[in-house]
Amino acid sequence: MKSICMEKTGKRIRECINANSSVKEVAKYLGLTPWAVYKWTYGMSLPTIDNFVNLADYLNVTVDELLVVEEV
């Protein structure tokens, strides 16, 4: 069975944001608080599917590039 690794996905989101933008800019684009985006970047929570799609679009990557999936 496979599962999304929240910590590694958060790290990947953080790396993509740092390379292209800032947490505040991402939050503003998505209509969220910066705290919500910070929680993603530290693996405390995951974006909704819609937010994953919009985040990937904003960062010019695919959703698959943001996700880290592991065998459990």
Protein Blocks (a to p, Z undefined) as FASTA:
>chain_A
ZZddfklmmmmmmmmmmmmmcfklmmmmnopafklmmmmmnopaccdfklmmmmmmmnop
afklmpccddZZ
